[in-house]
């Protein structure tokens, strides 16, 4: 089954490596509306990819900023 490209949201962040015990990791993992997420730490923009059929980019940006990180949608 292919992922609908409209459900993949991509953001430029300043998120460094995070461990499985940190609050942001837990929030992203446990969020009922997030099917998958990843951070590309090899990319200079620390690209965050989130797959969600219901969340809008502004909601994701707000969520990430609550943890003190910068987050900007990449279009």
N, CA, C and O atoms as a printed pandas DataFrame, in Angstrom:
     atom_number atom_name residue_name chain_id  residue_number  x_coord  y_coord  z_coord
0              1         N          UNK        A               1    0.836   -1.180    0.000
1              2        CA          UNK        A               1    0.000    0.000    0.000
2              3         C          UNK        A               1    0.881    1.244    0.000
3              4         O          UNK        A               1    1.796    1.358    0.816
4              5         N          UNK        A               2    0.611    2.172   -0.908
5              6        CA          UNK        A               2    1.384    3.396   -1.011
6              7         C          UNK        A               2    0.811    4.463   -0.093
7              8         O          UNK        A               2   -0.393    4.515    0.155
8              9         N          UNK        A               3    1.706    5.319    0.408
9             10        CA          UNK        A               3    1.285    6.434    1.248
10            11         C          UNK        A               3    0.815    7.570    0.360
11            12         O          UNK        A               3    1.475    7.905   -0.623
12            13         N          UNK        A               4   -0.312    8.160    0.696
13            14        CA          UNK        A               4   -0.829    9.326   -0.012
14            15         C          UNK        A               4    0.127   10.489    0.245
15            16         O          UNK        A               4    0.346   10.865    1.397
16            17         N          UNK        A               5    0.695   11.059   -0.808
17            18        CA          UNK        A               5    1.670   12.131   -0.645
18            19         C          UNK        A               5    1.086   13.360    0.041
19            20         O          UNK        A               5    1.834   14.158    0.605
20            21         N          UNK        A               6   -0.215   13.527    0.004
21            22        CA          UNK        A               6   -0.838   14.660    0.684
22            23         C          UNK        A               6   -0.833   14.506    2.199
23            24         O          UNK        A               6   -1.136   15.455    2.921
24            25         N          UNK        A               7   -0.493   13.328    2.677
25            26        CA          UNK        A               7   -0.465   13.104    4.123
26            27         C          UNK        A               7    0.947   13.205    4.702
27            28         O          UNK        A               7    1.134   13.056    5.909
28            29         N          UNK        A               8    1.943   13.460    3.841
29            30        CA          UNK        A               8    3.327   13.600    4.298
30            31         C          UNK        A               8    3.636   15.084    4.441
31            32         O          UNK        A               8    3.564   15.845    3.476
32            33         N          UNK        A               9    3.980   15.476    5.653
33            34        CA          UNK        A               9    4.295   16.872    5.954
34            35         C          UNK        A               9    5.787   16.961    6.255
35            36         O          UNK        A               9    6.323   16.151    7.012
36            37         N          UNK        A              10    6.464   17.961    5.652
37            38        CA          UNK        A              10    7.910   18.069    5.744
38            39         C          UNK        A              10    8.277   19.441    6.297
39            40         O          UNK        A              10    7.749   20.463    5.859
40            41         N          UNK        A              11    9.198   19.448    7.275
41            42        CA          UNK        A              11    9.547   20.674    7.977
42            43         C          UNK        A              11   11.054   20.803    8.170
43            44         O          UNK        A              11   11.758   19.812    8.361
44            45         N          UNK        A              12   11.531   22.039    8.115
45            46        CA          UNK        A              12   12.897   22.385    8.499
46            47         C          UNK        A              12   12.862   22.653    9.995
47            48         O          UNK        A              12   12.012   23.408   10.468
48            49         N          UNK        A              13   13.792   22.033   10.760
49            50        CA          UNK        A              13   13.806   22.218   12.206
50            51         C          UNK        A              13   15.232   22.434   12.702
51            52         O          UNK        A              13   16.193   22.406   11.933
52            53         N          UNK        A              14   15.335   22.648   14.000
53            54        CA          UNK        A              14   16.640   22.686   14.657
54            55         C          UNK        A              14   16.722   21.562   15.701
55            56         O          UNK        A              14   17.425   21.685   16.703
56            57         N          UNK        A              15   16.000   20.479   15.453
57            58        CA          UNK        A              15   15.956   19.363   16.387
58            59         C          UNK        A              15   17.229   18.533   16.249
59            60         O          UNK        A              15   17.526   17.996   15.182
60            61         N          UNK        A              16   17.966   18.441   17.337
61            62        CA          UNK        A              16   19.149   17.584   17.359
62            63         C          UNK        A              16   18.722   16.149   17.598
63            64         O          UNK        A              16   17.535   15.826   17.572
64            65         N          UNK        A              17   19.678   15.316   17.824
65            66        CA          UNK        A              17   19.356   13.910   18.119
66            67         C          UNK        A              17   18.546   13.853   19.403
67            68         O          UNK        A              17   18.861   14.527   20.384
68            69         N          UNK        A              18   17.507   13.046   19.382
69            70        CA          UNK        A              18   16.659   12.902   20.568
70            71         C          UNK        A              18   16.616   11.435   20.963
71            72         O          UNK        A              18   16.604   10.549   20.109
72            73         N          UNK        A              19   16.593   11.190   22.270
73            74        CA          UNK        A              19   16.531    9.800   22.714
74            75         C          UNK        A              19   15.082    9.404   22.975
75            76         O          UNK        A              19   14.186   10.245   23.047
76            77         N          UNK        A              20   14.888    8.120   23.110
77            78        CA          UNK        A              20   13.531    7.580   23.236
78            79         C          UNK        A              20   12.837    7.998   24.530
79            80         O          UNK        A              20   11.619    7.857   24.645
80            81         N          UNK        A              21   13.577    8.500   25.488
81            82        CA          UNK        A              21   12.969    8.900   26.757
82            83         C          UNK        A              21   12.572   10.355   26.837
83            84         O          UNK        A              21   11.938   10.767   27.808
84            85         N          UNK        A              22   12.929   11.146   25.834
85            86        CA          UNK        A              22   12.627   12.582   25.930
86            87         C          UNK        A              22   11.143   12.834   25.640
87            88         O          UNK        A              22   10.519   12.088   24.885
88            89         N          UNK        A              23   10.584   13.886   26.242
89            90        CA          UNK        A              23    9.150   14.168   26.105
90            91         C          UNK        A              23    8.680   14.358   24.657
91            92         O          UNK        A              23    7.589   13.910   24.304
92            93         N          UNK        A              24    9.489   15.017   23.816
93            94        CA          UNK        A              24    9.051   15.238   22.444
94            95         C          UNK        A              24    8.976   13.917   21.678
95            96         O          UNK        A              24    8.041   13.699   20.909
96            97         N          UNK        A              25    9.939   13.051   21.881
97            98        CA          UNK        A              25    9.924   11.733   21.243
98            99         C          UNK        A              25    8.653   10.983   21.643
99           100         O          UNK        A              25    7.963   10.414   20.797
100          101         N          UNK        A              26    8.357   10.992   22.930
101          102        CA          UNK        A              26    7.164   10.303   23.427
102          103         C          UNK        A              26    5.890   10.904   22.841
103          104         O          UNK        A              26    4.975   10.173   22.461
104          105         N          UNK        A              27    5.827   12.236   22.766
105          106        CA          UNK        A              27    4.640   12.915   22.227
106          107         C          UNK        A              27    4.408   12.532   20.765
107          108         O          UNK        A              27    3.283   12.227   20.371
108          109         N          UNK        A              28    5.483   12.550   19.958
109          110        CA          UNK        A              28    5.347   12.190   18.546
110          111         C          UNK        A              28    4.975   10.719   18.380
111          112         O          UNK        A              28    4.149   10.374   17.535
112          113         N          UNK        A              29    5.580    9.864   19.179
113          114        CA          UNK        A              29    5.290    8.429   19.090
114          115         C          UNK        A              29    3.874    8.088   19.521
115          116         O          UNK        A              29    3.229    7.224   18.926
116          117         N          UNK        A              30    3.392    8.765   20.552
117          118        CA          UNK        A              30    2.103    8.426   21.140
118          119         C          UNK        A              30    0.922    9.203   20.550
119          120         O          UNK        A              30   -0.230    8.902   20.862
120          121         N          UNK        A              31    1.197   10.195   19.706
121          122        CA          UNK        A              31    0.128   11.036   19.154
122          123         C          UNK        A              31   -0.786   10.193   18.270
123          124         O          UNK        A              31   -0.321    9.539   17.336
124          125         N          UNK        A              32   -2.073   10.207   18.560
125          126        CA          UNK        A              32   -3.028    9.350   17.855
126          127         C          UNK        A              32   -3.170    9.691   16.371
127          128         O          UNK        A              32   -3.595    8.845   15.585
128          129         N          UNK        A              33   -2.822   10.910   15.979
129          130        CA          UNK        A              33   -2.988   11.334   14.589
130          131         C          UNK        A              33   -1.708   11.237   13.766
131          132         O          UNK        A              33   -1.702   11.605   12.591
132          133         N          UNK        A              34   -0.630   10.749   14.360
133          134        CA          UNK        A              34    0.643   10.604   13.638
134          135         C          UNK        A              34    0.882    9.121   13.365
135          136         O          UNK        A              34    1.040    8.324   14.289
136          137         N          UNK        A              35    0.905    8.767   12.078
137          138        CA          UNK        A              35    1.143    7.376   11.698
138          139         C          UNK        A              35    2.641    7.053   11.711
139          140         O          UNK        A              35    3.044    5.976   12.151
140          141         N          UNK        A              36    3.454    7.984   11.231
141          142        CA          UNK        A              36    4.903    7.809   11.173
142          143         C          UNK        A              36    5.562    9.160   11.304
143          144         O          UNK        A              36    4.972   10.188   10.971
144          145         N          UNK        A              37    6.807    9.154   11.798
145          146        CA          UNK        A              37    7.600   10.375   11.820
146          147         C          UNK        A              37    9.071   10.013   11.808
147          148         O          UNK        A              37    9.464    8.933   12.248
148          149         N          UNK        A              38    9.880   10.934   11.297
149          150        CA          UNK        A              38   11.326   10.733   11.289
150          151         C          UNK        A              38   12.009   12.090   11.198
151          152         O          UNK        A              38   11.435   13.069   10.720
152          153         N          UNK        A              39   13.253   12.118   11.672
153          154        CA          UNK        A              39   14.082   13.318   11.564
154          155         C          UNK        A              39   15.360   12.912   10.852
155          156         O          UNK        A              39   16.031   11.963   11.255
156          157         N          UNK        A              40   15.694   13.640    9.787
157          158        CA          UNK        A              40   16.919   13.369    9.034
158          159         C          UNK        A              40   18.027   14.235    9.605
159          160         O          UNK        A              40   18.157   15.405    9.247
160          161         N          UNK        A              41   18.829   13.654   10.497
161          162        CA          UNK        A              41   19.908   14.404   11.132
162          163         C          UNK        A              41   21.114   14.581   10.224
163          164         O          UNK        A              41   22.010   15.366   10.534
164          165         N          UNK        A              42   21.151   13.862    9.102
165          166        CA          UNK        A              42   22.244   14.030    8.145
166          167         C          UNK        A              42   22.013   15.245    7.257
167          168         O          UNK        A              42   22.945   15.732    6.617
168          169         N          UNK        A              43   20.792   15.732    7.214
169          170        CA          UNK        A              43   20.443   16.920    6.433
170          171         C          UNK        A              43   20.712   18.158    7.280
171          172         O          UNK        A              43   20.382   18.178    8.465
172          173         N          UNK        A              44   21.299   19.176    6.696
173          174        CA          UNK        A              44   21.625   20.407    7.422
174          175         C          UNK        A              44   20.378   21.061    8.028
175          176         O          UNK        A              44   20.476   21.788    9.017
176          177         N          UNK        A              45   19.206   20.803    7.435
177          178        CA          UNK        A              45   17.954   21.388    7.921
178          179         C          UNK        A              45   17.231   20.504    8.945
179          180         O          UNK        A              45   16.104   20.808    9.337
180          181         N          UNK        A              46   17.864   19.424    9.374
181          182        CA          UNK        A              46   17.238   18.496   10.342
182          183         C          UNK        A              46   15.763   18.279    9.970
183          184         O          UNK        A              46   14.859   18.579   10.749
184          185         N          UNK        A              47   15.552   17.756    8.773
185          186        CA          UNK        A              47   14.210   17.636    8.201
186          187         C          UNK        A              47   13.351   16.649    8.997
187          188         O          UNK        A              47   13.722   15.495    9.211
188          189         N          UNK        A              48   12.203   17.145    9.419
189          190        CA          UNK        A              48   11.206   16.343   10.116
190          191         C          UNK        A              48   10.120   15.973    9.113
191          192         O          UNK        A              48    9.561   16.837    8.437
192          193         N          UNK        A              49    9.831   14.680    9.026
193          194        CA          UNK        A              49    8.748   14.198    8.166
194          195         C          UNK        A              49    7.704   13.552    9.054
195          196         O          UNK        A              49    8.015   12.695    9.882
196          197         N          UNK        A              50    6.477   13.969    8.873
197          198        CA          UNK        A              50    5.369   13.411    9.639
198          199         C          UNK        A              50    4.289   12.957    8.677
199          200         O          UNK        A              50    3.892   13.701    7.781
200          201         N          UNK        A              51    3.812   11.726    8.865
201          202        CA          UNK        A              51    2.699   11.208    8.080
202          203         C          UNK        A              51    1.458   11.278    8.966
203          204         O          UNK        A              51    1.385   10.647   10.020
204          205         N          UNK        A              52    0.485   12.064    8.504
205          206        CA          UNK        A              52   -0.772   12.218    9.235
206          207         C          UNK        A              52   -1.879   12.552    8.247
207          208         O          UNK        A              52   -1.729   13.433    7.400
208          209         N          UNK        A              53   -2.974   11.849    8.365
209          210        CA          UNK        A              53   -4.119   12.111    7.495
210          211         C          UNK        A              53   -4.983   13.256    8.014
211          212         O          UNK        A              53   -5.809   13.793    7.276
212          213         N          UNK        A              54   -4.798   13.633    9.278
213          214        CA          UNK        A              54   -5.689   14.629    9.876
214          215         C          UNK        A              54   -4.997   15.911   10.324
215          216         O          UNK        A              54   -5.614   16.976   10.296
216          217         N          UNK        A              55   -3.733   15.841   10.738
217          218        CA          UNK        A              55   -3.057   17.049   11.212
218          219         C          UNK        A              55   -2.693   17.971   10.059
219          220         O          UNK        A              55   -2.312   17.521    8.979
220          221         N          UNK        A              56   -2.816   19.252   10.306
221          222        CA          UNK        A              56   -2.424   20.265    9.335
222          223         C          UNK        A              56   -1.039   20.798    9.726
223          224         O          UNK        A              56   -0.662   20.722   10.896
224          225         N          UNK        A              57   -0.277   21.337    8.763
225          226        CA          UNK        A              57    1.065   21.831    9.064
226          227         C          UNK        A              57    1.125   22.804   10.253
227          228         O          UNK        A              57    2.043   22.717   11.069
228          229         N          UNK        A              58    0.173   23.714   10.360
229          230        CA          UNK        A              58    0.187   24.676   11.473
230          231         C          UNK        A              58    0.083   23.969   12.820
231          232         O          UNK        A              58    0.700   24.401   13.793
232          233         N          UNK        A              59   -0.684   22.899   12.885
233          234        CA          UNK        A              59   -0.822   22.141   14.132
234          235         C          UNK        A              59    0.495   21.452   14.496
235          236         O          UNK        A              59    0.872   21.400   15.667
236          237         N          UNK        A              60    1.178   20.934   13.503
237          238        CA          UNK        A              60    2.457   20.261   13.739
238          239         C          UNK        A              60    3.503   21.279   14.173
239          240         O          UNK        A              60    4.276   21.019   15.095
240          241         N          UNK        A              61    3.534   22.429   13.522
241          242        CA          UNK        A              61    4.478   23.489   13.894
242          243         C          UNK        A              61    4.259   23.903   15.346
243          244         O          UNK        A              61    5.220   24.052   16.100
244          245         N          UNK        A              62    3.014   24.087   15.736
245          246        CA          UNK        A              62    2.693   24.441   17.121
246          247         C          UNK        A              62    3.180   23.366   18.078
247          248         O          UNK        A              62    3.759   23.678   19.118
248          249         N          UNK        A              63    2.955   22.116   17.739
249          250        CA          UNK        A              63    3.380   21.001   18.577
250          251         C          UNK        A              63    4.890   21.014   18.786
251          252         O          UNK        A              63    5.355   20.869   19.917
252          253         N          UNK        A              64    5.656   21.183   17.724
253          254        CA          UNK        A              64    7.121   21.170   17.818
254          255         C          UNK        A              64    7.624   22.394   18.579
255          256         O          UNK        A              64    8.554   22.284   19.378
256          257         N          UNK        A              65    7.024   23.544   18.343
257          258        CA          UNK        A              65    7.447   24.768   19.035
258          259         C          UNK        A              65    7.169   24.710   20.532
259          260         O          UNK        A              65    7.850   25.378   21.309
260          261         N          UNK        A              66    6.181   23.924   20.947
261          262        CA          UNK        A              66    5.901   23.752   22.379
262          263         C          UNK        A              66    7.108   23.161   23.108
263          264         O          UNK        A              66    7.254   23.343   24.316
264          265         N          UNK        A              67    7.963   22.461   22.381
265          266        CA          UNK        A              67    9.155   21.863   22.973
266          267         C          UNK        A              67   10.387   22.754   22.789
267          268         O          UNK        A              67   11.509   22.331   23.068
268          269         N          UNK        A              68   10.171   23.994   22.316
269          270        CA          UNK        A              68   11.253   24.968   22.216
270          271         C          UNK        A              68   12.083   24.870   20.939
271          272         O          UNK        A              68   13.162   25.456   20.858
272          273         N          UNK        A              69   11.597   24.145   19.953
273          274        CA          UNK        A              69   12.330   23.996   18.702
274          275         C          UNK        A              69   11.762   24.889   17.609
275          276         O          UNK        A              69   10.586   25.252   17.627
276          277         N          UNK        A              70   12.621   25.233   16.661
277          278        CA          UNK        A              70   12.164   25.948   15.479
278          279         C          UNK        A              70   11.560   24.935   14.524
279          280         O          UNK        A              70   12.006   23.789   14.456
280          281         N          UNK        A              71   10.548   25.357   13.789
281          282        CA          UNK        A              71    9.890   24.456   12.854
282          283         C          UNK        A              71    9.243   25.294   11.752
283          284         O          UNK        A              71    8.431   26.179   12.018
284          285         N          UNK        A              72    9.620   24.995   10.515
285          286        CA          UNK        A              72    9.099   25.734    9.361
286          287         C          UNK        A              72    8.748   24.739    8.265
287          288         O          UNK        A              72    9.541   23.856    7.937
288          289         N          UNK        A              73    7.566   24.887    7.707
289          290        CA          UNK        A              73    7.125   23.969    6.656
290          291         C          UNK        A              73    7.985   24.142    5.413
291          292         O          UNK        A              73    8.277   25.267    5.007
292          293         N          UNK        A              74    8.388   23.035    4.810
293          294        CA          UNK        A              74    9.088   23.038    3.537
294          295         C          UNK        A              74    8.062   22.687    2.457
295          296         O          UNK        A              74    7.364   21.677    2.554
296          297         N          UNK        A              75    7.984   23.512    1.455
297          298        CA          UNK        A              75    6.992   23.299    0.394
298          299         C          UNK        A              75    7.685   22.912   -0.891
299          300         O          UNK        A              75    7.025   22.688   -1.905
